[in-house]
């Protein structure tokens, strides 16, 4: 469990699956994903995330606002598929319910996740990626100190003809994070 001034990053519970599935069927939240997810698909993803955190002790943590909102989304770390052109690596990612956008929650939680990556996991670098048009996610990446690697790539799990296939790749090194963290 990680804490920031306003947020708690924690293990998932079964109570998180329903609000997660609602998020994953929201057109605005899923605008930069190839498709909306069904309730069953969302539940399976939630269960997989929970399982990975149990296995590793870290992952895409559930985010909540203590004493206000139980589950507002997820932020954290993940090992992407080996098919990624920059694998093996650890990525940082997030997805929040739209009523919680614009409040700095993704940035605040992502900074805490980066701190965990560099101080607890002792990683040397962390990656993040998104579709070309996802300016909100790119802004979070920049606010947490990540830089565009200028190594765009075709996402291996998205049909190459799909408009969201091409992704930008951001990266931050531990040494860069340390300069910003001081």
C-alpha contacts under 8 A as a table, 3 or more apart, distances in Angstrom:
res1	aa1	res2	aa2	distance
1	X	8	X	7.17
1	X	9	X	5.63
1	X	10	X	4.55
1	X	11	X	6.92
2	X	8	X	5.93
2	X	9	X	4.95
2	X	10	X	6.49
2	X	112	X	7.31
3	X	6	X	7.70
3	X	7	X	5.84
3	X	8	X	4.66
3	X	9	X	6.15
3	X	112	X	7.69
4	X	7	X	5.12
4	X	8	X	6.46
4	X	108	X	7.11
4	X	109	X	6.96
4	X	112	X	6.92
6	X	65	X	6.39
6	X	66	X	7.43
7	X	63	X	6.72
7	X	64	X	5.84
7	X	65	X	4.95
7	X	66	X	6.46
7	X	105	X	7.61
7	X	109	X	7.09
8	X	63	X	5.67
8	X	64	X	5.33
8	X	65	X	6.32
8	X	66	X	6.60
9	X	61	X	5.37
9	X	62	X	5.58
9	X	63	X	4.67
9	X	64	X	6.70
9	X	74	X	7.91
9	X	75	X	7.51
9	X	109	X	7.37
10	X	61	X	5.24
10	X	62	X	5.28
10	X	63	X	6.48
11	X	50	X	6.60
11	X	53	X	6.87
11	X	61	X	5.69
11	X	62	X	5.97
12	X	16	X	6.33
12	X	46	X	7.68
12	X	49	X	7.78
12	X	50	X	5.50
12	X	61	X	6.79
12	X	62	X	5.42
13	X	16	X	5.52
13	X	17	X	7.49
13	X	50	X	7.59
14	X	17	X	5.56
15	X	18	X	6.59
15	X	19	X	7.87
16	X	19	X	5.72
16	X	20	X	6.04
16	X	46	X	7.91
16	X	62	X	7.75
16	X	70	X	7.89
16	X	71	X	6.03
17	X	20	X	4.99
17	X	21	X	6.05
17	X	42	X	7.21
17	X	43	X	5.53
17	X	46	X	6.00
17	X	47	X	8.00
18	X	21	X	5.08
18	X	22	X	6.27
18	X	39	X	7.79
18	X	43	X	7.53
19	X	22	X	4.98
19	X	23	X	6.21
19	X	71	X	6.96
19	X	72	X	7.84
20	X	23	X	5.04
20	X	24	X	6.22
20	X	42	X	6.78
20	X	43	X	7.80
20	X	46	X	7.50
20	X	71	X	7.92
20	X	73	X	6.75
21	X	24	X	4.96
21	X	25	X	6.28
21	X	37	X	7.41
21	X	38	X	7.17
21	X	39	X	5.22
21	X	42	X	4.94
21	X	43	X	6.60
22	X	25	X	5.27
22	X	26	X	6.44
22	X	39	X	7.63
23	X	26	X	5.25
23	X	29	X	6.47
23	X	30	X	7.92
23	X	73	X	7.88
23	X	96	X	7.61
23	X	97	X	5.60
23	X	98	X	7.96
24	X	27	X	7.98
24	X	29	X	6.87
24	X	30	X	6.27
24	X	36	X	6.06
24	X	37	X	5.43
24	X	38	X	7.56
24	X	42	X	6.67
25	X	29	X	7.93
25	X	30	X	7.21
25	X	36	X	5.14
25	X	37	X	5.57
25	X	38	X	6.64
25	X	39	X	7.77
26	X	29	X	5.39
26	X	30	X	6.13
26	X	36	X	7.22
27	X	30	X	5.16
27	X	31	X	5.62
27	X	36	X	6.94
28	X	31	X	5.03
28	X	98	X	7.35
29	X	32	X	7.87
29	X	95	X	7.55
29	X	96	X	7.45
29	X	97	X	6.69
29	X	98	X	6.23
30	X	33	X	5.25
30	X	35	X	7.15
30	X	36	X	6.19
31	X	34	X	7.99
32	X	130	X	7.91
32	X	131	X	6.45
32	X	133	X	7.62
32	X	134	X	6.44
32	X	164	X	6.86
33	X	36	X	7.35
33	X	164	X	7.17
34	X	158	X	7.20
34	X	162	X	7.73
34	X	164	X	6.69
37	X	40	X	7.99
37	X	41	X	5.77
37	X	42	X	6.02
38	X	41	X	5.11
38	X	42	X	6.13
39	X	42	X	5.13
39	X	43	X	6.12
40	X	43	X	5.13
40	X	44	X	6.22
41	X	44	X	5.17
41	X	45	X	6.28
42	X	45	X	5.08
42	X	46	X	6.11
43	X	46	X	5.01
43	X	47	X	6.10
44	X	47	X	5.09
44	X	48	X	6.14
45	X	48	X	5.01
45	X	49	X	6.16
46	X	49	X	5.13
46	X	50	X	6.19
47	X	50	X	5.08
47	X	51	X	6.10
48	X	51	X	5.00
48	X	52	X	6.15
49	X	52	X	5.14
49	X	53	X	6.30
49	X	59	X	6.93
49	X	60	X	6.49
50	X	53	X	5.28
50	X	54	X	6.27
51	X	54	X	5.04
51	X	55	X	6.15
52	X	55	X	4.95
52	X	56	X	5.96
52	X	57	X	7.67
52	X	58	X	7.42
52	X	59	X	6.57
53	X	56	X	5.22
53	X	57	X	4.82
53	X	58	X	4.71
53	X	59	X	5.20
53	X	60	X	7.63
53	X	61	X	7.78
54	X	57	X	5.57
54	X	58	X	7.62
56	X	59	X	7.49
58	X	61	X	7.26
58	X	76	X	7.81
58	X	77	X	6.98
59	X	76	X	5.48
59	X	77	X	4.63
59	X	78	X	5.32
60	X	74	X	5.77
60	X	75	X	5.22
60	X	76	X	4.02
60	X	77	X	5.33
60	X	78	X	6.42
60	X	93	X	7.38
60	X	94	X	7.58
61	X	74	X	5.36
61	X	75	X	5.51
61	X	76	X	5.44
61	X	77	X	7.95
62	X	71	X	6.54
62	X	72	X	7.62
62	X	73	X	5.96
62	X	74	X	4.50
62	X	75	X	6.74
63	X	70	X	7.93
63	X	71	X	5.75
63	X	72	X	5.72
63	X	73	X	5.44
63	X	74	X	5.17
63	X	75	X	6.66
63	X	109	X	7.96
64	X	68	X	7.93
64	X	69	X	5.80
64	X	70	X	5.09
64	X	71	X	4.72
64	X	72	X	5.51
64	X	73	X	7.46
65	X	68	X	5.45
65	X	69	X	5.13
65	X	70	X	6.55
65	X	71	X	7.55
65	X	72	X	7.50
66	X	69	X	6.68
66	X	70	X	7.23
67	X	70	X	7.70
69	X	72	X	6.59
72	X	96	X	5.75
72	X	97	X	5.61
72	X	100	X	6.98
73	X	94	X	7.50
73	X	95	X	5.52
73	X	96	X	4.14
73	X	97	X	5.84
74	X	94	X	5.45
74	X	95	X	5.46
74	X	96	X	6.28
75	X	92	X	7.52
75	X	93	X	5.74
75	X	94	X	4.19
75	X	95	X	6.61
75	X	106	X	6.98
75	X	109	X	6.35
75	X	110	X	6.27
75	X	113	X	7.45
76	X	92	X	5.52
76	X	93	X	5.69
76	X	94	X	6.55
76	X	109	X	7.80
76	X	110	X	6.60
76	X	113	X	5.48
77	X	90	X	6.50
77	X	91	X	5.55
77	X	92	X	4.54
77	X	93	X	6.41
77	X	113	X	6.90
77	X	117	X	7.72
78	X	90	X	5.56
78	X	91	X	5.30
78	X	92	X	6.43
78	X	93	X	7.69
79	X	88	X	7.49
79	X	89	X	6.08
79	X	90	X	4.70
79	X	91	X	6.16
80	X	84	X	7.12
80	X	87	X	7.24
80	X	88	X	7.62
80	X	89	X	7.08
80	X	90	X	6.83
80	X	91	X	6.84
81	X	84	X	5.99
81	X	87	X	7.30
82	X	85	X	7.87
82	X	87	X	5.45
82	X	88	X	6.24
83	X	87	X	7.06
83	X	156	X	6.40
84	X	87	X	5.33
84	X	88	X	7.97
84	X	155	X	7.12
84	X	156	X	6.62
85	X	153	X	7.46
86	X	89	X	6.96
89	X	126	X	7.11
89	X	127	X	7.22
90	X	125	X	7.81
90	X	126	X	5.55
90	X	127	X	6.25
91	X	126	X	5.53
91	X	127	X	4.50
91	X	128	X	5.15
91	X	129	X	7.93
92	X	110	X	7.35
92	X	113	X	7.59
92	X	114	X	7.61
92	X	126	X	6.75
92	X	127	X	6.26
92	X	128	X	5.37
93	X	110	X	7.65
93	X	128	X	6.48
94	X	106	X	6.64
94	X	110	X	7.68
95	X	106	X	7.87
96	X	100	X	6.53
96	X	101	X	6.93
96	X	106	X	7.34
97	X	100	X	5.72
97	X	101	X	7.09
98	X	101	X	5.17
100	X	103	X	6.42
100	X	105	X	7.36
101	X	104	X	7.34
101	X	105	X	7.38
101	X	106	X	7.95
102	X	105	X	7.71
104	X	107	X	5.38
104	X	108	X	6.06
105	X	108	X	5.06
105	X	109	X	6.00
106	X	109	X	5.33
106	X	110	X	5.87
106	X	140	X	7.00
107	X	110	X	5.05
107	X	111	X	6.09
107	X	140	X	5.55
107	X	141	X	7.98
107	X	143	X	6.78
107	X	144	X	6.51
108	X	111	X	5.35
108	X	112	X	6.63
109	X	112	X	5.16
109	X	113	X	6.25
110	X	113	X	4.89
110	X	114	X	6.10
110	X	144	X	7.11
111	X	114	X	5.11
111	X	115	X	6.23
111	X	144	X	5.92
112	X	115	X	5.01
112	X	116	X	6.32
113	X	116	X	5.03
113	X	117	X	6.21
114	X	117	X	4.88
114	X	118	X	6.21
114	X	126	X	7.82
115	X	118	X	5.36
115	X	119	X	5.83
115	X	120	X	7.75
116	X	119	X	5.30
116	X	120	X	5.08
116	X	121	X	6.58
117	X	120	X	5.88
117	X	121	X	4.97
117	X	122	X	6.24
117	X	123	X	5.85
117	X	126	X	7.70
118	X	121	X	5.83
118	X	122	X	4.61
118	X	123	X	5.09
118	X	124	X	6.92
118	X	125	X	7.94
118	X	174	X	6.06
119	X	122	X	5.24
119	X	123	X	7.80
123	X	126	X	7.28
123	X	174	X	7.00
124	X	173	X	5.73
124	X	174	X	5.03
124	X	175	X	7.84
125	X	171	X	6.91
125	X	172	X	5.57
125	X	173	X	4.24
125	X	174	X	5.65
126	X	171	X	5.71
126	X	172	X	5.54
126	X	173	X	6.61
127	X	169	X	7.02
127	X	170	X	5.64
127	X	171	X	4.40
127	X	172	X	6.63
128	X	141	X	7.33
128	X	169	X	5.99
128	X	170	X	5.10
128	X	171	X	6.27
129	X	167	X	6.29
129	X	168	X	5.51
129	X	169	X	4.62
129	X	170	X	5.94
130	X	134	X	6.47
130	X	137	X	7.06
130	X	138	X	7.44
130	X	167	X	5.18
130	X	168	X	5.72
130	X	169	X	7.14
131	X	134	X	5.59
131	X	164	X	5.65
131	X	165	X	7.05
131	X	166	X	6.01
131	X	167	X	4.27
131	X	168	X	6.21
132	X	135	X	7.74
132	X	164	X	7.39
132	X	166	X	6.49
132	X	167	X	5.42
132	X	168	X	5.87
134	X	137	X	5.73
134	X	138	X	6.43
135	X	138	X	5.00
135	X	139	X	6.02
136	X	139	X	5.14
136	X	140	X	6.51
137	X	140	X	5.11
137	X	141	X	6.27
138	X	141	X	4.99
138	X	142	X	6.26
139	X	142	X	5.12
139	X	143	X	6.12
140	X	143	X	4.99
140	X	144	X	6.29
141	X	144	X	5.43
141	X	145	X	6.59
141	X	146	X	5.23
141	X	147	X	7.48
141	X	170	X	7.15
142	X	145	X	5.13
142	X	146	X	5.05
142	X	147	X	6.38
143	X	146	X	7.35
145	X	172	X	6.74
145	X	176	X	7.63
145	X	177	X	6.84
145	X	180	X	7.37
146	X	170	X	5.92
146	X	171	X	5.21
146	X	172	X	4.72
147	X	170	X	5.26
147	X	171	X	5.49
147	X	172	X	6.35
148	X	151	X	7.87
148	X	168	X	7.25
148	X	169	X	6.05
148	X	170	X	4.36
148	X	171	X	6.56
149	X	152	X	7.89
149	X	168	X	7.90
149	X	169	X	5.76
149	X	170	X	5.34
149	X	171	X	6.34
150	X	168	X	7.16
150	X	169	X	6.84
150	X	170	X	7.94
151	X	168	X	6.78
151	X	169	X	5.98
152	X	166	X	6.74
152	X	167	X	5.50
152	X	168	X	4.58
152	X	169	X	5.82
153	X	166	X	5.60
153	X	167	X	5.41
153	X	168	X	6.69
153	X	169	X	7.54
154	X	158	X	7.82
154	X	160	X	6.89
154	X	165	X	5.33
154	X	166	X	4.52
154	X	167	X	6.14
155	X	158	X	5.58
155	X	160	X	7.85
155	X	165	X	5.36
155	X	166	X	6.22
155	X	167	X	6.52
156	X	159	X	7.62
158	X	162	X	6.84
158	X	164	X	7.58
158	X	165	X	5.44
159	X	162	X	5.36
159	X	165	X	6.53
160	X	165	X	5.68
161	X	165	X	7.14
162	X	165	X	5.42
163	X	166	X	7.33
164	X	167	X	7.33
172	X	176	X	6.50
172	X	177	X	6.84
173	X	176	X	5.26
173	X	177	X	6.33
174	X	177	X	4.99
174	X	178	X	6.06
175	X	178	X	5.09
175	X	179	X	6.46
176	X	179	X	5.28
176	X	180	X	6.55
177	X	180	X	5.18
177	X	181	X	5.93
178	X	181	X	4.96
178	X	182	X	6.34
179	X	182	X	5.73
